[in-house]
Amino acid sequence: MARNEENRGRGGRNRGRDREEQADELVDKLVHINRVAKTVKGGRNFQFAALVIVGDQKGRVGFGQGKAREVPEAIRKATDEAKKSMIRVPLREGRTLHLDTPGRHGAGKVILRAAPPGTGVIAGGPMRAVLETLGVQDVVAKSTGTSNPYNMIRATFDALKRQRSPRSVAAKRGLKVGDIVARRNDGASAPEAIEAQ
């Protein structure tokens, strides 16, 4: 019995250390703070709503929202939620997306496009925060719907969830990765030829 408790304690200590190491490599960005008022019998109660993006800049990103009477507490809650809801997105060469992908949530509509090296992150507002914390270096993004940061971020995550790597597509179709990548390169050469003319 004592040995089990000892092991549990040791495991707990290691788990805490792992969390600290993981927290060190995560980058968080505060996207939006909103003051919310609730009218009650004695007057108004004010709270703050925070929207935070968390990512490791290596292909993992998440977002969270938190509400509290004080701003720091709202940010802490939002950060904790963002860490729990992280998703992994496959990146091409660790710098851009594999596919041009649309995303939608409510009135929020976005399109994310892969870009050649040296393009940088061409995106505005909340989308830029998501793509930078994800670790994308070259991407072109456009929002055509609402400018509400909550819907824009959810639409961006909808687009990111649709990303597929050539390896996963090849496994699904029973092909080799080389076949899929070769086809993609053939398809990419047509627009370049048009631009050259």
C-alpha positions, 0 to 999 in steps of 0.5 A: 500500500505504501509503495503504491502511494509512493509511486503515485507521488512520484508519477504526480511530480513527473507529470507536473514537470512534463506540464511545465516543459510543455507550457514553456514551449507554448505561445499564447496570444490575446485576441480580444477582450470584451466587457460584458454587463449584466443588469440586476436588481441593484444595478449592473454587474460587469465581467470581462470575456477574453479570447486567447489563441495557444500554439506551439508554432510546430503544427498545434493550435487551440483557442479558448474563451474565459469570463471573469470579474477581473481581466487576468482571471478571464485570460487565465481561464481562456488560456486553460481552455485553449490548451485543452482544445488544441488540434494538430494541423499537417504543414508542408515543409513545416512552413505552409499548408498542403491545400487551399481550404475554405472555412465557415462558421455562422456568418464567418467565411475564410479561405486559406491558401498555400504560398511559396517561400518568402510570402510571409503571413498575409492575414488580418486580425484574429486569423493572423494570430491563429496562423502565427501560433500554429507556426505557418510562415507562408500563407495567404488568408482572406476573410469574406464574412463577418469581422466578429473575432469569435466567428472568424477564429471558428471559421479559421479552425474549420478550414484548418481541420480540413487540411490533409497531408499527402501521407494520410490521403495516400493511405486512404486511397491505397496509393503511394505518396509520390503519385499524389505529390507528382499530381499536385505538382502537375496541377500547380504548373498550369497556373504558373504557365498562364502567369508567364504568358 
